[in-house]
Amino acid sequence: MSDKPEVIAPVPEASALAPFIYFDIVPSSGINNGVASLTLEAVRFTAECPGKVSAGRVTVAHVRTSLEGLRQLKAAIELIELAMQNPSANPQAQMVPSPFPGKRH
């Protein structure tokens, strides 16, 4: 038996086209006709002139999901929070298993 960890192969689907979304805050959320809605914003800094920087917020995504998608997002966030409370030997790159295993679409 090898002492090397198992390597997880990348999924050869169109993931290269999927955006990476970074956000700092969720200023608004709600539900409309059974669809959950979240607005994600990031703080950005702009140099107005030499020596003067201003901070502002910009919307980076409008997230819409079903109730099941919302449950899965919540479960994933809870697993990440748990992992952050109990970091492993390599806290910089810790993979959290999906609470809903199955085929990726």
N, C-alpha and C positions, 0 to 999 in steps of 0.2 A: 504494500500500500504506500502511496506517495504522500510526502508531507506537504506537498504544494496545495494551496487552496484551489477549489474548483473555479474555473474561469467561466463567467457567464457571457455567452456570445451575444453580440448586438443583434437587434431585430432588423432584418433586411427589408423593412417597409419604408414608407415615405417619411420616416422620422426626421430626416435631414431638412425637410421643409417645414417642420413644426417649429414655431417660435419659442425661444426661451423668454419667459416673462419674469421680470423682477419687479416687486412692488414693496412699498413701505407701509401703506395704509389701505383700508377698505372703508372709504368714507360713506358709502351708502349700500344698502342691500334691501331686498324686498321680495315679494312674490306676486306674480301676475298670471292669472289663469293656470295655476298649478306649476308655473315655471319659476324657479329661483333665479334671482338676479343679483349680481355683485359688481360693483365698480371698483377697479384697482387703480391706485395712484402711486406714483413715485415722486420723491423729492429730488429736484435737480437744482444745481447751482449755475448761475450765469454771471460772467464777468461783464458788468455794464460799462466800465471804464477802468483804466489802471488803478488798482488799489481798492476797487469797490466791487463786491460780489453780492448778488442777491439770491435768495432761495425762493423757489416756487414749487408748486405741485402741478403734475401733468398726469392726465388719465392715460394708462398704458393698456388697459383691457376692460372690456365689458363681458363678464362671464355669465352665461345662461346655462342652466342645467335642470334635469329632472329631480324629483325627490330622491330617487335612488342614487343619482350622481352626487347629490348633496350629502347623503349618508356616507357614501364612499369617501368623499373628500374629508368629511369630519373624522372618519375612522383613520384615514391616513395621517391627518394632522395630529390626532391623539397618539398614534404610534411614534411619530417624529418627536413629539414632546416627551414621551416616555424615554426614547433613546437619548435625548439631550440630557435628561436627568440622570441617566446611568450610562455614561459614555464607555465604549469598549476600548481596547488597546489602541485603536486608531480612530479617534473621534473626528479627524479631518475628513474621512471618506467612509462614513458608515452607511451601509445600504439597509434600509428598513424593508422587511418583507411586506408584500401587499396583504391587506386583511381580506381581500377578495381574489384568491388565486384563480387562474384560468387563462384561456387563450386570449392573447392581445388582438385587438381588431384594428 
